[in-house]
Amino acid sequence: MNAVNPFSDTVTALYKDHHGWLHGWLRSKLGCSQRAADLAHDTFERLWKAGATPALEQPRAYLTVIAKRLAINQFRRQALEQAYLEVLAQQHEQYAPSAEDQVAAIEALAEIWRLLDGMPERRRKVFLMAQFEGLPHAEIARRLGTTLNVVHKEAAAALQHCYLAIYSEAAPETARPPR
Amino acid sequence: MNPSRAFKPLAPDAGPLDPKVVAQAAEWVVRLQYDDTLAARQNCDAWRAADPGHELAWQRLNMLGQDLRNSTRGMAAPQVATTLEQARDASRRSRRNGLKWMLGLGLTTGIAWQGRTLLNDARLLPSLLADQHTGTGERRNVTLKDGTLLTLNTRSAVDIAFDAHQRRLTLHTGEIMVSTAPDPGGRPFVIATPHGELLPVGTRFSVRRLAEDGHPIRVAVFEGAVDIRPRHGGPTRRLHAGTQSDFTADTIQPPETLRSGGDAWVRGMLVASRMPLDQFIAELARHRPGLLRCDPAVAGLQVTGAFPLDDGDRVLAMLEQVLPVRAEYRTRYWVTLTRR
């Protein structure tokens, strides 16, 4: 990374040429100038943090891909927050985590959500019931109306899924937009 | 690239492993979950020792399990699965509505942003500061200084203030049953609620406030009588034994005959006599942690019987036997009753 200029030349050039356009595009989609400005800023920040930026044939398409991903993450995050609050409200005061714990919990849930991305429905249910609710496989089979054997298989497949999510990300790849 | 904080790869430099080896390792991990015998352990050990790749795959999967547990350490188990499933549902719904992602985003987050943010949600302010409070599924009997018997139902909070002039209870939320005792000093007994005051006349009665402001509060009188005094004035009304009434700050509904079993919760029972299923489920849900809902398609089915409040799962199983319904466990703590 360049110690004098925190932005690499490529990102600086991208910023100069396309920041205004990206902001305008996001504003037209979101209908909110402030949010559009934040997202545009985050998009370039992401690029800068990623360090290497591939030579781009269609820089605007690339920027919108990143901006969309960021927006989806934000959206998910909010869905998660809402759901968390709702579930917390059901728990009532028996369980009242501190503000810090709540933020940490949402953080962790967001990461688990990402791990589960793309997992088929039944597999995901088996995984959640086994990992977080500590239900025995027989009980999971009963609740999902399936056989013990299927539950075993799904549990193993779910583990593999998570493994791939973690270790394919760890593999070095440069020409991939940041998630 | 936005490295995950909760899930750290183990020995990332060791590179990728053969997916078949990972699959075998996953099978071993799962196998030992349901078949934790000496023989299984020995076979697993032998498999791990057979190849360094096997051992690494095994270690990585175990690390993953550990990270999963650690990352959610601060959370009650029901929250994790239920929150994730609910959030998924919410994001899927907005897609199903045919909104383009950006449009959906704008709409949904617009509401979320105007509304509450995580840290100042009023619902998270616990009633922990109340003198007496109960959690989900909890009931408590309290004998007050004057001998009055107070029972708190699930998720309830009450303040108690006795002084030289009056005996005063403030119901913040939930449901209480009160059997007043005569006071040697003749101090009046007052139950304060957001909608007004209740003045019992040597009596046994219950008060319930389940929803937020604006929704009526219900008084049910089992013995004696209770005077209702709405907050915004208007005439005080006396409610006699065997009747119940809903009141707000402005109005008092005409009294109705008590439903049988209205006080059964004191004994840990839910008694229903031709009760619509959605009402029954809402009642049961108050006593059970997590989310319990009822599909509109079965909402009108009628439930009759006496059910144990402390074992929600058993009640659901009982319902499955007598009604054409099925309990769908989305997670252990998120259940929807649907048509079978």
Interface residues (C-beta under 8 A of the other chain):
Chain A: K29 L30 G31 C32 R35 R46 K49 A50 K68 A71 I72 Q74 F75 R76 Q78 A79 L80 E81 Q82 A83 Y84 L85 E86 V87 L88 A89 Q90 Q91 H92 E93 Q94 Y95 A96 P97 A99 D101 Q102 V103 A104 A105 I106 E107 A108 L109 E111 I112 W113 R114 L115 L116 K125 L128 M129 A130 Q131 F132 E133 G134 L135 P136 H137 R143 L144 H152 A155 A156 A157 L159 Q160 C162 Y163 L164 I166 Y167 S168 E169 A170 A171 P178 R179
Chain B: M1 N2 S4 R5 A6 F7 P9 P12 G15 P16 L17 P19 V22 A23 A26 E27 V29 V30 R31 Q33 Y34 R60 L61 L64 G65 L68 R69 S71 T72 G74 M75 A76 A77 P78 Q79 V80 A81 T82 T83 L84 E85 Q86 A87 R88 A90 S91 W101 M102 L103 G104 L105 G106 T108 T109 G110 A112 R116 L118 L119 D121 R123 L124 P126 S127 L128 H133 G135 T136 E138 R155 A157 P289 G290 L291 Y329 R330 T331 R332 Y333
